[in-house]
Amino acid sequence: MKITKRQLRRIIKEEILKEMHPRAAADDAYAAELEEKEDELATQIRHASKDIYGTKDHYDLRGKSVEELEDILYDLANSPE
């Protein structure tokens, strides 16, 4: 796909403005914090799943929100097994 010089200039200008915006840093920090929490929950789910079912990959965790991951972990913690 080809882009014109004008399109390239617009893309660069948008990125520069995005970086200069004061909320951009806060948004990046929030996204990083959210991703770290998702990773930690996924790790806890894998370990609990291994303890209960014998396999780490019992659940498909891709694309799950923090709330969904917390629900899965809660269900695992209250599992009758």
C-alpha positions as CSV (number, residue, x, y, z in Angstrom):
1,M,0.0,0.0,0.0
2,K,1.4,3.3,-1.0
3,I,1.0,6.5,1.0
4,T,1.5,10.0,-0.3
5,K,3.8,12.6,1.3
6,R,0.8,14.5,2.5
7,Q,-0.6,11.4,4.3
8,L,2.8,10.7,5.8
9,R,3.1,14.3,7.1
10,R,-0.4,14.0,8.6
11,I,0.5,10.8,10.3
12,I,3.7,12.2,11.7
13,K,1.9,15.3,12.9
14,E,-0.8,13.3,14.7
15,E,1.8,11.2,16.4
16,I,3.8,14.2,17.6
17,L,0.6,15.9,18.9
18,K,-0.3,12.7,20.7
19,E,3.0,12.5,22.4
20,M,2.8,16.1,23.5
21,H,-0.6,15.7,25.0
22,P,-0.4,15.6,28.8
23,R,-2.9,12.7,29.0
24,A,-0.9,10.5,26.7
25,A,1.6,9.6,29.4
26,A,-1.2,8.9,31.9
27,D,-3.0,6.7,29.3
28,D,0.2,4.8,28.6
29,A,0.8,4.2,32.3
30,Y,-2.8,3.0,32.8
31,A,-2.5,0.6,29.9
32,A,0.7,-0.8,31.2
33,E,-0.8,-1.2,34.7
34,L,-3.8,-2.9,33.2
35,E,-1.7,-5.3,31.1
36,E,0.4,-6.2,34.2
37,K,-2.7,-7.0,36.2
38,E,-4.1,-9.2,33.3
39,D,-0.8,-11.0,33.1
40,E,-0.7,-11.7,36.9
41,L,-4.3,-12.9,36.9
42,A,-3.7,-15.2,33.9
43,T,-0.7,-16.7,35.7
44,Q,-2.7,-17.3,38.8
45,I,-5.5,-18.9,36.7
46,R,-3.0,-21.2,35.0
47,H,-1.5,-22.4,38.3
48,A,-4.9,-22.9,39.9
49,S,-6.1,-24.8,36.8
50,K,-3.0,-27.0,36.9
51,D,-3.7,-27.8,40.6
52,I,-7.4,-28.6,39.9
53,Y,-7.5,-30.1,36.4
54,G,-3.9,-31.2,35.9
55,T,-3.4,-28.9,32.8
56,K,-2.5,-25.2,32.7
57,D,-4.3,-24.5,29.5
58,H,-7.8,-25.5,30.6
59,Y,-9.1,-22.0,29.9
60,D,-8.7,-19.7,26.8
61,L,-7.5,-16.5,28.4
62,R,-6.8,-14.5,25.2
63,G,-8.8,-11.3,24.9
64,K,-10.4,-11.6,28.4
65,S,-11.0,-8.4,30.4
66,V,-9.7,-8.1,34.0
67,E,-13.2,-8.6,35.3
68,E,-13.6,-11.9,33.3
69,L,-10.3,-13.1,34.6
70,E,-11.2,-12.3,38.1
71,D,-14.5,-14.2,37.7
72,I,-12.6,-17.3,36.4
73,L,-10.2,-17.1,39.3
74,Y,-13.1,-16.8,41.7
75,D,-14.8,-19.8,40.2
76,L,-11.6,-21.8,40.4
77,A,-11.1,-20.8,44.1
78,N,-14.6,-22.0,44.9
79,S,-14.5,-25.2,42.8
80,P,-15.6,-28.3,44.5
81,E,-12.6,-30.2,43.3
